[in-house]
Amino acid sequence: MTQLTQALDKPVAAPRSSARRSRSPLHGGPLAYAVLIGATLLAVFPFYWTLVAASRSNSELSSATPALTPGPNLFHNIGEALQQAEIGKALLNSLIVASVVTAGVVLSSTLAGFAFAKLRFRGRGALLALTVGTMMIPPQLGVIPLFMVIVKLDLQNKLPSVILPSLVSAFGVFFMRQYLVQALPDELVEAGRMDGASLLRIFRSIVLPVARPGMAVLGMLTFMATWNDFFWPIVALSSQNPTVQVALKSLGQGYVPDQSVVMAGTLIGTLPVLVVFALLGRQIVGGIMQGAVKG
Amino acid sequence: MALSSTARLPAAKPAKRPGGLRRRLAPYGFLAPFFGLFAAFGLFPLLYTAWVSLHRVELQTSDRMDWLGFQNYSRLLSDPFFWNALRNTFTIGVLSTVPQLLMALGLAHLLNYRLRGRTFFRVAMLMPYATSVAAATLVFAQLFGRDYGLINWVLSSLGVHPVDWQANTWASQFGVSAIVTWRWTGYNALIYLAGMQSIPGELYESAAVDGASRWQQFRHVTVPGLRPTIVFTVVVSTIGATQLFGEPLLYEGNSGGGISHQYQTLGLYLYEQGWTFFHLGRAAAVAWVMFLLIVLLALLNAAIAARRNRTDR
């Protein structure tokens, strides 16, 4: 389950052909560059400062004139964070949870998205309306019954408790439906039927190859949202078996008194997402802009 | 709203051919994985919350439910901390949403210019969005530190009196809002940019021919063309603001939302009721109130959007 992040990062999907980018109407002047560079500095500075604080000693952090450049203590602090806050285990747990959830969401969304986009069946309109209608309701509001279910199933503090509720996503279904409505020609499906292929066969050899780019975008967004998921994991898990966010919460609640160690933990907890972002930033930007609503 | 209309898009119509029961049931097979889990872990908890809210349920004995009727609700409505949280959710919501969306609109306008390094700017501005609530809050809590925080150091070296970003009500709410604004401004700027790029360039050209200044073009071409996108971002940000939780929880690391609850939000109040005071039933009542609030806000947004559309014609 993904809460704040999810509700916010799930815009209405409406993939558009990438060729249709209108010409930029105006050239940017020096003022435009100045403002954009200022905004970029504001966006990036906290990352730089995390590195600074994570590489200093605690006493340097609480001195009258704060340090503004990285110091020599980075690896020492990271070592402390790994030891004191189970960050190593947290990284592994988060990797497992986010991977399984991403696979589940992408697969179930593509299956259902295909059915909604290209198949005719009774109750289609109602089921789609139900999916879209609940998309905007924050899953955070269902945590109490969910917690009771998890306790009953004896899954508290175990990874399935955070995996199971997140395995499907209404947004994902809607996203893949929108994608396939445009990307998959009816004739292709029809041709498969003429050849007598079963729907499952059609799905495997016709739908999946066409759906792949959409699946990739959905996968990236899901992975990031799951990695960053906060409310449900802190309810379902504990600091003994944490995901990264649960471990960060423990850090923030003073389990580790040393501020520079807290910052080191924050740094390595964020690093994997930043690496993904450095490698795929362009695609993620494209995915989010594709997902934006259109007039 | 734009959402409901999409459900009525024309359906793809494969020709009817003999295939029998198997073929007619197959589509449901494709939906089964999604709807099976969605019903169990999405719909059921949402609806069952209402039922739980009518019972006394304690955290440690969560399988035992004692009927209470509306007592959880009457208790809630007579709790000053509930009203405090509601008020804070509103003020922090305004503080974090309004500047954020205005700045995003301005940045999107600039990003829409012909620029060198456009991809760099876009990726850099989206980086805060990739950061988790927890990580961002821990870093900002440091920056906003009262005694050794960087922001107060900058303020005092500029000759401004340092601010108590924790104990002071407005300052603390500003601090929490700053985290939200930092994380979401770039994201919303990209959403607006996508909307701007679908506005035909000819509109700007003819506006320029008519002698419209850049500002007038922005006001009379860009903003009207973006209206659906703006409505969308307002709805999404309002929903996000209504359930704000991680930022106020980790700002100082307690579920009370500050020493005098000065920045406790409804989301935090829900968590405190359930997981600090162990009253799951009361927490469920808070959740249900939040749900009604969100429905109300969505309706309000839809009504305003519909009204503006009518007056425009």
Interface residues (C-beta under 8 A of the other chain):
Chain A: M1 Q3 L4 T5 A7 L8 D9 P11 V12 R16 R20 R21 S22 R23 S24 P25 L26 H27 G28 A32 Y33 V35 L36 A39 T40 L42 A43 V44 P46 F47 W49 T50 A53 L61 S62 S63 A64 T65 P66 L107 S108 S109 L111 A112 F114 A115 F116 A117 K118 L119 R120 F121 R124 G125 L127 L128 A129 T131 V132 G133 T134 M135 M136 I137 P138 P139 Q140 L141 G142 V143 I144 P145 L146 F147 M148 V149 V151 K152 L164 P165 L167 V168 A170 V173 Q178 V181 D186 V189 E190 R193 S198 L199 L200 F203 M224 W227 N228 F230 F231 V235 V244 Q245 L248 K249 L251 G252 Q253 G254 Q259 V262 M263 T266 G269 T270 V273 L274 V276 F277 G281 R282 I284 V285 I288 M289 Q290 A292 V293 K294 G295
Chain B: A2 L3 S4 T6 A7 R8 L9 A11 A12 K13 P14 A15 R17 R23 R24 A26 P27 Y28 G29 F30 L31 P33 F34 F35 L37 F38 F41 G42 L43 F44 P45 L46 Y48 T49 V52 V57 S62 D63 M103 G106 L107 L110 L111 N112 Y113 R114 L115 T119 F121 R122 V123 A124 M125 L126 M127 P128 Y129 A130 T131 S132 V133 A134 A135 A136 T137 L138 V139 F140 A141 Q142 L143 D147 Y148 L150 W153 W182 W184 T185 G186 Y187 L190 I191 L193 A194 G195 Q197 S198 I199 P200 G201 Y204 E205 R214 Q217 G225 L226 R227 P228 T229 F232 V235 V236 S237 I239 G240 T242 Q243 L244 F245 G246 L249 L250 G253 N254 G267 Y271 G274 W275 L280 A283 A284 A287 W288 M290 F291 I294 A298
